[in-house]
Amino acid sequence: MTSFSRKWIMTQIVPFILLALVFSLPALANAQDRPTAKDPCSSMTEAALHGIFDKVAPGGVLILSNRRSPVEGLCEIAIGSKMNPQIVYLDYAKKYILAGSLFDAKSMTNLSLISRNAIQEQFRVDISKIPLEKALLLGSEKATQKVIVFTDPDCPFCSSLHKTLQQIVTKRKDVAFLIKLLPLPMHKDAYWKSKSILCNRSLKMLEDNFEKKEIPRTDCQTDELDKNIKFAGSLELGTPTIILPDGSVIAGAVPEDELLRRLDSKK
């Protein structure tokens, strides 16, 4: 082979070979990282998932679902209770956990919230087991749709939700709320405040408290609060919790339009 031929090969062919190698490197790397299974999430055993997630929760967690997420390389894992599921993400290699909401960047849709709501939709509370005789009524007694709300007088999210409930009953005479007091242990004054409100059967006292006004301390003989706490504990209810007429549950403070959408969809 002449010197010219060798030079022509080096200047014409070799660059194409190098270019091909450069473009093939990411593909090779991706091929190494890409799982061989068609659905690597479904191949993860429940025992393997418990081995990971039980480390972050004393007493272990309940694995509700496990599926491939919209993001390549991540599985969407639902843990906790059906009433209050938590959505987290785990990579295929089971090395990293991502906690937080996943949004569609184009539509800004909260995909994690959609998954959470879908699980909650499957959960139902037997309303007949909830004593409502001493519940505080917000709205008309004649309302055809009565929604149960568990609230804590010192819970800031409860205060926010209560404003939403007030707005709803001024617009919708067919909707009323039956409010059950559920003082949480983390709020040191919540129990006596709840008892005072209950002893006086006073919605105004609850609303005054939400507005940061002082309320009188009242005592009476009642086991209503303890029953509420026991019932809520059996279902892992927190505050605020909304229970719709069909027994479906909404955990946390939700906007007015979302609450009405969920309520009206049950008609």
FIVOMI-658608 format. One record per residue: x, y, z of N, C-alpha, C, O in turn. Coordinates in steps of 0.05 Angstrom, whole numbers, padded with zeros to 5 digits, always signed. Layout:
BEGIN
XYZXYZXYZXYZ...
This chain:
BEGIN
+00017-00024+00000+00000+00000+00000+00018+00025+00000+00037+00027+00016+00011+00044-00017+00028+00067-00020+00023+00086+00004+00004+00084+00018+00042+00105+00006+00039+00125+00027+00014+00142+00023+00001+00150+00042+00008+00147-00002-00016+00163-00008-00041+00149+00000-00060+00161+00011-00042+00122-00005-00066+00106+00002-00070+00106+00032-00093+00109+00042-00048+00103+00047-00051+00102+00076-00061+00129+00086-00077+00131+00104-00050+00151+00075-00058+00177+00083-00087+00182+00077-00102+00195+00093-00097+00173+00054-00125+00177+00046-00143+00162+00066-00164+00172+00073-00135+00138+00074-00151+00122+00093-00153+00137+00120-00174+00138+00132-00130+00148+00128-00130+00161+00154-00147+00186+00154-00161+00192+00173-00147+00201+00131-00162+00227+00130-00191+00223+00123-00207+00241+00130-00198+00202+00110-00226+00199+00100-00242+00179+00116-00266+00184+00122-00231+00156+00123-00246+00134+00135-00245+00135+00165-00266+00132+00179-00221+00140+00176-00218+00140+00205-00237+00159+00219-00249+00152+00240-00240+00184+00209-00258+00203+00223-00287+00192+00225-00301+00197+00244-00296+00178+00204-00323+00166+00205-00325+00145+00226-00345+00142+00239-00303+00129+00229-00303+00108+00249-00304+00121+00277-00319+00112+00294-00288+00142+00281-00287+00155+00307-00315+00168+00313-00324+00167+00335-00327+00180+00292-00353+00193+00296-00374+00172+00303-00391+00177+00321-00372+00149+00291-00391+00128+00297-00387+00118+00326-00407+00112+00339-00362+00117+00335-00357+00108+00362-00368+00129+00382-00379+00121+00403-00364+00155+00376-00373+00175+00394-00403+00174+00398-00413+00175+00420-00418+00170+00375-00447+00169+00377-00457+00143+00390-00479+00141+00400-00440+00122+00388-00449+00096+00399-00444+00094+00429-00456+00078+00443-00426+00112+00440-00420+00110+00469-00444+00114+00486-00449+00098+00505-00460+00136+00482-00484+00139+00499-00503+00116+00497-00515+00107+00517-00506+00105+00473-00523+00082+00469-00513+00058+00484-00529+00043+00496-00487+00054+00484-00475+00032+00499-00479+00036+00529-00486+00017+00543-00475+00061+00537-00479+00066+00566-00507+00062+00574-00513+00050+00595-00526+00071+00557-00554+00068+00564-00562+00038+00563-00578+00029+00580-00550+00024+00545-00556-00005+00544-00547-00019+00569-00560-00038+00578-00524-00009+00581-00515-00021+00606-00534-00015+00629-00539-00031+00646-00544+00010+00629-00561+00019+00651-00590+00009+00647-00604+00005+00667-00598+00005+00622-00626-00002+00617-00632-00030+00628-00618-00049+00622-00654-00033+00643-00660-00060+00653-00669-00079+00630-00680-00070+00610-00663-00103+00634-00669-00123+00613-00698-00130+00614-00709-00138+00593-00711-00129+00637-00739-00136+00639-00756-00115+00626-00750-00091+00626-00779-00123+00614-00797-00104+00601-00809-00085+00622-00812-00061+00616-00815-00095+00645-00825-00078+00667-00810-00085+00692-00818-00102+00707-00788-00071+00697-00771-00077+00720-00785-00072+00746-00777-00083+00767-00805-00055+00746-00819-00049+00771-00836-00073+00781-00836-00080+00804-00850-00085+00762-00867-00108+00770-00850-00132+00778-00860-00150+00792-00824-00132+00770-00807-00154+00778-00795-00151+00806-00783-00169+00817-00800-00127+00818-00790-00123+00846-00810-00137+00865-00834-00132+00864-00799-00154+00882-00816-00168+00901-00824-00150+00924-00811-00131+00930-00847-00157+00937-00856-00141+00960-00835-00143+00982-00831-00124+00997-00823-00167+00985-00803-00170+01006-00779-00151+01001-00768-00140+01020-00771-00148+00976-00749-00130+00970-00757-00101+00976-00740-00086+00986-00781-00094+00970-00790-00066+00975-00792-00061+01005-00785-00040+01015-00801-00081+01021-00802-00078+01050-00774-00075+01061-00769-00060+01080-00755-00089+01049-00727-00087+01058-00716-00059+01055-00698-00051+01070-00728-00044+01036-00719-00016+01032-00735+00003+01049-00724+00019+01064-00762+00002+01047-00779+00023+01059-00784+00019+01088-00791+00038+01102-00781-00006+01098-00785-00010+01127-00763+00004+01144-00766+00008+01168-00741+00011+01130-00720+00024+01144-00727+00053+01152-00716+00064+01171-00746+00064+01137-00753+00092+01142-00778+00096+01158-00786+00118+01164-00791+00074+01166-00815+00075+01182-00814+00055+01204-00813+00031+01199-00815+00064+01229-00815+00045+01252-00839+00027+01250-00862+00036+01247-00834+00001+01252-00856-00018+01251-00863-00027+01222-00880-00044+01218-00849-00015+01203-00854-00023+01175-00876-00007+01162-00890+00008+01175-00878-00011+01136-00899+00003+01120-00915-00017+01104-00907-00040+01100-00938-00008+01096-00955-00024+01078-00950-00016+01050-00952+00008+01043-00943-00035+01033-00938-00029+01005-00965-00031+00990-00976-00053+00989-00975-00009+00980-01001-00009+00967-01000-00015+00938-01017-00029+00927-00980-00004+00924-00978-00009+00896-00949-00004+00887-00934+00010+00900-00942-00015+00864-00916-00011+00852-00918-00013+00822-00926-00034+00811-00912+00008+00809-00915+00008+00779-00893+00026+00767-00881+00042+00781-00890+00024+00741-00871+00040+00727-00881+00069+00726-00905+00074+00721-00863+00088+00732-00871+00116+00732-00869+00127+00704-00857+00114+00686-00880+00151+00699-00876+00164+00673-00847+00171+00666-00841+00175+00643-00830+00171+00686-00802+00177+00682-00786+00151+00679-00787+00134+00697-00772+00148+00657-00757+00125+00652-00736+00121+00673-00721+00140+00680-00734+00098+00685-00715+00092+00705-00725+00093+00733-00711+00086+00752-00751+00102+00736-00763+00104+00763-00788+00088+00765-00804+00086+00747-00792+00075+00788-00817+00062+00795-00832+00079+00814-00821+00093+00831-00859+00080+00811-00876+00095+00829-00887+00075+00850-00900+00056+00844-00880+00081+00876-00888+00064+00898-00907+00079+00916-00901+00101+00924-00930+00066+00922-00949+00078+00941-00946+00063+00967-00949+00038+00968-00941+00077+00989-00938+00065+01015-00957+00078+01035-00968+00100+01029-00961+00065+01057-00977+00077+01079-01005+00064+01079-01007+00040+01076-01025+00080+01083-01053+00070+01084-01068+00079+01059-01061+00099+01047-01089+00064+01052-01106+00072+01030-01120+00099+01035-01126+00114+01017-01125+00104+01060-01137+00130+01067-01118+00153+01063-01126+00175+01055-01092+00148+01069-01073+00170+01067-01047+00159+01055-01026+00158+01068-01047+00152+01029-01024+00140+01017-01002+00161+01011-01008+00185+01007-00977+00152+01011-00955+00169+01004-00942+00158+00978-00937+00134+00976-00937+00176+00959-00925+00168+00934-00895+00175+00934-00888+00198+00938-00879+00155+00930-00850+00159+00928-00840+00145+00903-00854+00130+00890-00814+00150+00896-00803+00139+00872-00777+00125+00878-00760+00134+00894-00773+00102+00865-00750+00086+00870-00737+00079+00843-00751+00072+00824-00710+00082+00841-00698+00076+00815-00696+00045+00811-00698+00030+00830-00693+00037+00786-00693+00009+00779-00672-00007+00794-00676-00030+00801-00649+00006+00800-00628-00008+00815-00633-00009+00845-00617-00022+00859-00654+00003+00854-00662+00004+00882-00641+00016+00899-00635+00007+00922-00628+00038+00889-00607+00052+00904-00617+00079+00915-00607+00088+00935-00637+00090+00902-00645+00118+00909-00675+00120+00912-00690+00108+00896-00684+00135+00932-00712+00140+00937-00717+00170+00933-00702+00187+00944-00736+00177+00917-00744+00205+00913-00771+00210+00926-00790+00196+00919-00773+00229+00944-00798+00236+00957-00806+00264+00948-00790+00282+00948-00831+00267+00941-00841+00293+00932-00858+00290+00907-00861+00268+00896-00871+00311+00899-00890+00309+00877-00876+00310+00850-00857+00324+00846-00887+00294+00831-00877+00292+00804-00897+00307+00786-00920+00301+00786-00887+00328+00772-00904+00344+00755-00898+00339+00725-00875+00334+00718-00919+00340+00709-00915+00341+00680-00906+00369+00673-00921+00389+00678-00882+00372+00661-00871+00398+00657-00887+00415+00637-00886+00440+00638-00901+00402+00619-00916+00417+00599-00943+00427+00610-00949+00451+00607-00958+00410+00623-00984+00417+00633-00984+00426+00662-01003+00437+00672-00961+00421+00676-00958+00426+00705-00979+00410+00721-00987+00418+00743-00987+00387+00711-01005+00369+00725-00989+00354+00746-00967+00343+00741-01000+00353+00770-00987+00338+00792-00993+00309+00789-01015+00300+00798-00975+00294+00777-00980+00265+00772-00980+00249+00798-00994+00229+00799-00965+00257+00817-00965+00243+00843-00992+00245+00857-01002+00226+00869-01004+00269+00855-01030+00274+00868-01051+00257+00854-01069+00247+00867-01050+00255+00828-01069+00238+00813-01068+00209+00822-01088+00197+00827-01043+00199+00825-01040+00171+00835-01050+00168+00863-01063+00148+00870-01045+00188+00880-01054+00187+00908-01084+00187+00910-01096+00172+00925-01097+00205+00894-01126+00206+00894-01139+00180+00884-01160+00172+00894-01126+00168+00864-01137+00143+00853-01137+00121+00874-01156+00105+00875-01117+00120+00891-01116+00100+00913-01137+00107+00934-01151+00089+00944-01139+00133+00941-01159+00141+00961-01187+00135+00952-01205+00128+00968-01192+00137+00926-01219+00132+00915-01228+00103+00921-01252+00098+00922-01209+00085+00924-01216+00057+00929-01223+00052+00959-01234+00031+00966-01217+00072+00976-01221+00069+01004-01248+00080+01012-01256+00101+01003-01262+00065+01029-01288+00074+01039-01291+00071+01069-01282+00050+01080-01303+00090+01082-01308+00089+01110-01338+00082+01114-01355+00092+01099-01343+00064+01133-01371+00057+01139-01383+00080+01156-01378+00081+01180-01397+00097+01144-01408+00121+01157-01427+00114+01180-01429+00129+01200-01439+00091+01178-01458+00083+01199-01444+00079+01226-01457+00078+01247-01418+00076+01225-01402+00071+01250-01393+00097+01262-01379+00097+01283-01399+00120+01250-01391+00146+01260-01414+00159+01275-01434+00166+01262-01413+00162+01301-01435+00175+01316-01436+00205+01309-01415+00219+01311-01459+00214+01300-01461+00242+01291-01479+00259+01307-01484+00282+01301-01490+00248+01329-01510+00263+01345-01499+00289+01356-01513+00309+01358-01473+00288+01364-01461+00312+01376-01443+00327+01357-01427+00344+01365-01444+00321+01331-01428+00335+01312-01438+00364+01309-01462+00369+01312-01420+00382+01304-01427+00410+01300-01436+00413+01271-01423+00403+01252-01458+00427+01267-01470+00430+01240-01462+00457+01228-01467+00478+01240-01449+00456+01205-01443+00480+01189-01460+00479+01164-01454+00462+01146-01480+00496+01162-01498+00494+01139-01526+00488+01148-01532+00488+01172-01543+00482+01129-01571+00477+01135-01577+00447+01143-01566+00429+01131-01594+00444+01163-01603+00418+01171-01617+00404+01148-01618+00379+01146-01629+00419+01130-01644+00408+01107-01627+00401+01083-01637+00391+01063-01601+00406+01085-01583+00400+01062-01584+00371+01055-01585+00353+01073-01585+00365+01030-01588+00337+01020-01561+00322+01021-01560+00298+01022-01539+00338+01020-01513+00325+01021-01498+00334+01046-01491+00358+01049-01494+00315+01064-01480+00322+01089-01452+00308+01089-01450+00284+01085-01432+00325+01093-01404+00316+01092-01392+00317+01120-01396+00336+01134-01379+00295+01128-01367+00294+01154-01338+00305+01153-01323+00298+01135-01331+00321+01172-01304+00333+01173-01292+00329+01201-01304+00337+01221-01269+00316+01203-01254+00314+01228-01235+00337+01229-01219+00341+01210-01236+00352+01251-01219+00376+01253-01207+00379+01280-01218+00369+01300-01185+00394+01282-01171+00400+01307-01171+00430+01310-01162+00444+01291-01179+00441+01332-01180+00471+01335-01153+00485+01333-01152+00508+01327-01131+00470+01337-01105+00483+01335-01089+00474+01310-01065+00477+01309-01103+00462+01291-01091+00453+01266-01093+00475+01245-01116+00482+01238-01071+00487+01236-01073+00509+01216-01086+00501+01190-01100+00517+01178-01082+00476+01182-01095+00467+01157-01125+00464+01161-01141+00468+01142-01133+00457+01185-01162+00456+01192-01175+00483+01190-01197+00487+01181-01160+00503+01200-01170+00530+01199-01174+00540+01171-01194+00552+01164-01155+00533+01154-01156+00540+01125-01180+00526+01112-01195+00539+01097-01183+00500+01118-01205+00485+01106-01232+00497+01116-01251+00498+01100-01234+00505+01141-01259+00515+01152-01269+00539+01136-01293+00542+01132-01250+00556+01128-01258+00580+01112-01270+00570+01086-01289+00582+01076-01259+00549+01074-01269+00538+01049-01298+00527+01054-01315+00532+01037-01302+00513+01076-01328+00502+01082-01349+00525+01085-01371+00522+01076-01341+00547+01098-01359+00569+01102-01367+00581+01075-01390+00589+01071-01348+00583+01057-01354+00594+01030-01373+00576+01015-01391+00585+01001-01370+00550+01018-01387+00531+01004-01416+00533+01014-01434+00534+00997-01420+00534+01040-01448+00533+01050-01462+00560+01044-01487+00560+01044-01448+00581+01039-01461+00606+01031-01471+00604+01001-01489+00619+00994-01458+00587+00986-01465+00585+00957-01483+00561+00952-01499+00561+00933-01479+00540+00968-01493+00515+00962-01511+00507+00986-01501+00497+01006-01537+00511+00984-01555+00505+01006-01560+00475+01008-01571+00465+01027-01551+00460+00987-01555+00431+00988-01532+00416+01002-01533+00392+01005-01512+00431+01010-01488+00420+01023-01485+00430+01052-01487+00454+01057-01481+00412+01070-01475+00419+01098-01453+00402+01108-01447+00380+01097-01440+00411+01130-01417+00396+01141-01422+00389+01170-01430+00406+01186-01418+00364+01177-01420+00354+01204-01391+00352+01215-01376+00335+01206-01385+00369+01234-01358+00372+01244-01353+00356+01269-01367+00360+01289-01334+00338+01267-01326+00322+01290-01298+00332+01300-01280+00336+01284-01297+00336+01326-01272+00347+01338-01252+00324+01343-01259+00304+01355-01228+00327+01333-01207+00307+01336-01181+00321+01345-01164+00327+01328-01177+00325+01371-01153+00338+01381-01129+00320+01377-01130+00296+01386-01108+00330+01365-01084+00314+01361-01064+00317+01385-01063+00339+01397-01050+00296+01392-01032+00298+01416-01010+00320+01413-01001+00330+01433-01003+00326+01388-00981+00345+01384-00990+00374+01391-00973+00392+01394-01016+00378+01393-01026+00405+01401-01035+00404+01430-01056+00394+01436-01019+00416+01447-01023+00412+01476-01049+00423+01487-01060+00414+01507-01060+00444+01474-01085+00456+01483-01109+00446+01468-01132+00454+01474-01105+00429+01448-01127+00421+01430-01148+00405+01445-01172+00408+01439-01140+00389+01465-01160+00372+01478-01179+00389+01494-01204+00386+01492-01169+00407+01511-01187+00423+01528-01204+00442+01511-01227+00448+01518-01192+00452+01490-01208+00470+01472-01230+00454+01459-01253+00463+01457-01224+00430+01449-01244+00413+01437-01266+00406+01457-01290+00406+01450-01258+00400+01481-01278+00394+01502-01296+00417+01508-01320+00415+01512-01284+00441+01510-01300+00465+01516-01320+00470+01493-01343+00477+01499-01311+00467+01469-01328+00472+01446-01351+00451+01446-01374+00457+01441-01343+00426+01452-01363+00404+01452-01383+00408+01475-01407+00404+01471-01374+00416+01498-01392+00419+01521-01412+00441+01516-01435+00440+01526-01404+00461+01501-01423+00483+01494-01437+00479+01467-01454+00495+01459-01430+00457+01454-01441+00452+01427-01441+00477+01410-01461+00485+01399-01417+00490+01410-01415+00517+01398-01397+00517+01374-01372+00515+01376-01409+00520+01350-01393+00524+01326-01379+00551+01327-01357+00554+01316-01391+00570+01339-01379+00597+01341-01353+00596+01357-01334+00610+01350-01352+00580+01378-01327+00578+01393-01305+00566+01376-01282+00575+01378-01312+00547+01360-01291+00535+01342-01282+00556+01323-01258+00559+01318-01300+00571+01311-01293+00592+01292-01277+00615+01305-01259+00626+01292-01285+00622+01329-01270+00642+01343-01241+00633+01348-01222+00648+01345-01238+00608+01355-01212+00597+01360-01195+00597+01335-01171+00604+01335-01208+00590+01312-01194+00590+01286-01184+00618+01279-01164+00622+01266-01199+00638+01289-01192+00666+01284-01173+00677+01306-01169+00701+01307-01162+00659+01322-01142+00666+01342-01154+00682+01366-01140+00697+01380-01180+00679+01370-01193+00692+01393-01193+00673+01416-01194+00648+01412-01192+00683+01440-01192+00666+01464-01220+00655+01468-01240+00669+01464-01221+00630+01476-01247+00618+01483-01247+00609+01512-01226+00602+01522-01270+00609+01525-01271+00601+01553-01266+00571+01557-01273+00555+01540-01254+00565+01579-01248+00537+01586-01273+00526+01601-01280+00536+01622-01285+00505+01589-01309+00494+01601-01305+00464+01605-01292+00451+01589-01316+00453+01627-01313+00425+01632-01341+00412+01634-01360+00425+01644-01343+00388+01625-01368+00372+01628-01362+00343+01626-01340+00336+01618-01380+00326+01632-01376+00297+01631-01383+00287+01603-01406+00287+01595-01363+00279+01588-01368+00269+01561-01344+00251+01553-01321+00257+01559-01351+00230+01539-01330+00212+01528-01328+00215+01498-01316+00198+01484-01342+00235+01487-01344+00239+01458-01316+00242+01445-01311+00229+01425-01299+00258+01457-01273+00262+01446-01256+00237+01445-01243+00231+01425-01257+00222+01467-01242+00197+01468-01252+00177+01447-01236+00162+01436-01278+00177+01443-01289+00159+01422-01279+00168+01394-01273+00152+01377-01279+00194+01390-01269+00205+01364-01240+00197+01360-01233+00189+01338-01224+00200+01381-01196+00193+01379-01192+00163+01373-01175+00156+01356-01207+00147+01386-01205+00118+01382-01213+00110+01354-01200+00094+01341-01236+00121+01345-01245+00115+01318-01225+00125+01297-01218+00110+01278-01215+00149+01300-01196+00160+01281-01170+00143+01281-01158+00138+01260-01162+00134+01304-01138+00118+01306-01141+00091+01292-01121+00081+01280-01165+00080+01292-01169+00054+01279-01167+00056+01249-01162+00036+01236-01171+00080+01238-01169+00084+01209-01145+00102+01201-01142+00108+01178-01129+00109+01221-01106+00126+01216-01114+00153+01204-01101+00164+01187-01136+00164+01215-01145+00190+01205-01129+00212+01219-01123+00210+01243-01122+00232+01203-01109+00256+01214-01128+00279+01212-01152+00275+01209-01118+00303+01214-01135+00327+01210-01122+00346+01190-01098+00349+01190-01139+00359+01174-01167+00353+01171-01172+00329+01154-01156+00323+01136-01194+00315+01159-01203+00293+01142-01232+00297+01134-01249+00303+01151-01238+00295+01109-01265+00298+01098-01275+00271+01089-01262+00257+01074-01299+00264+01098-01312+00239+01090-01337+00246+01075-01356+00257+01087-01338+00239+01050-01361+00245+01033-01384+00226+01038-01380+00205+01051-01408+00232+01029-01432+00215+01036-01429+00186+01028-01442+00169+01040-01413+00180+01008-01410+00152+01000-01388+00138+01015-01381+00114+01010-01375+00152+01034-01354+00140+01051-01326+00144+01040-01307+00137+01053-01324+00156+01016-01297+00162+01006-01284+00185+01022-01298+00201+01033-01258+00184+01022-01243+00202+01041-01225+00221+01025-01212+00214+01005-01224+00246+01035-01204+00265+01025-01188+00274+01049-01198+00284+01069-01162+00269+01048-01144+00276+01070-01131+00303+01065-01120+00308+01044-01134+00321+01084-01121+00347+01082-01140+00368+01072-01163+00363+01064-01130+00393+01072-01146+00416+01063-01144+00417+01033-01122+00418+01021-01167+00418+01020-01168+00419+00991-01183+00445+00982-01199+00455+00998-01177+00455+00959-01191+00479+00949-01221+00474+00946-01230+00451+00943-01236+00495+00945-01265+00494+00942-01273+00479+00917-01291+00461+00918-01261+00486+00894-01269+00473+00869-01264+00443+00869-01279+00427+00858-01241+00435+00881-01235+00407+00882-01254+00392+00900-01263+00370+00893-01261+00403+00923-01279+00390+00941-01307+00387+00928-01319+00366+00930-01316+00408+00915-01343+00406+00902-01342+00387+00879-01362+00373+00874-01320+00387+00864-01318+00368+00842-01320+00339+00852-01335+00323+00841-01306+00333+00873-01307+00306+00885-01335+00300+00896-01345+00278+00892-01347+00320+00908-01373+00315+00920-01394+00311+00898-01410+00292+00900-01394+00328+00878-01414+00326+00857-01410+00302+00839-01429+00292+00827-01386+00291+00838-01381+00267+00822-01394+00243+00834-01397+00222+00821-01402+00245+00859-01414+00222+00873-01444+00221+00870-01457+00202+00879-01456+00241+00857-01485+00242+00854-01495+00220+00835-01519+00218+00830
